[in-house]
Amino acid sequence: MAKRKKRKINVFRLFILGLICVLLIFLLGFGIKKILFSSKETPIIKEEKYDEIVQAGFTIEEAKELASLSNYWPSRLERYAAYTKADTLEQRVMEVNCDMDLEPYAQTTIVEDDTDVTYLVNKFYALPDGYVPDDLVGLDVFACVQGQDYSCQDVDVIQLRKEVYDAYIKWCKAAEKENIEIRAIAGYRSYEYQKGLWDYNAQIHGQEYADSYYARPGQSEHNTGLAVDITFNGYNFNEIENYDGYEWILENAHKYGFILRYPEDKVDVTRYGYESWHFRYVGKDVATKIYENNWTLEEYYGAKEEA
Ligand SMILES: [Zn+2]
């Protein structure tokens, strides 16, 4: 009998102990929940953000690193996961933001607003069909002369958008003081012109050939009126990088709002071969930022927060 009673007491004790444990666990859980929910940092939402990244195939550490990058674009998560060429996550994000994970012309975003002169036109961003800037101005000075300068654009007068025209004149005047006579050999080119050029070459040599040598209509920077091809002191435009004076042009372009658009060491980013003569106007501030960071226009956007 005594033994039985003892066992009964033990069972009762165990039961009470269990009850206390359950109660403790419940209180503890409740307490943690309360701390989490009452904190203003809302870590619950943050954890969910990591969840999504982890589900895309990243480790929790990688997820935290990705989420901490200011230029992490949530809409490109799947593309970050699929692209494995870069050495670091930071590089991977930048390269995917620059569309380096895509084949040229794999997708096209139409640029509708031309009021911000920094907008991107490349093998992924295009102008609307038949786009014509409404503030083109004829270049009356610092322009090549037909029949006299090699590769002078075959038009009555080279045109640029007004803001670009003003900046270009200032740049040329400053160059003149250094005995560098800059001449524009090409400026605005129409949508129809580019279409004719591309269509003709695609018809004769095939689409692949046309794509490797000519921008598709609406995807040439010359269609924007923001780009200018230059030469100086009478040199052939495609050899200017070999002459004294070119260094000055490169080092000072940003002060007037221009950037070398297709640098030799950025072919994999711009998806264009080196063009020592092609300069793009983006305004002084953005040009300086691009110059100081040794970026392309693609990287300038790639370093920003998601638009
Ligand atoms: Zn050009």
Boltz pocket constraint, residues with backbone or C-beta under 6 A from the ligand:
constraints:
  - pocket:
      binder: B
      contacts: [[A, 186], [A, 222], [A, 227], [A, 228], [A, 229], [A, 277], [A, 278], [A, 279]]
      max_distance: 6.0
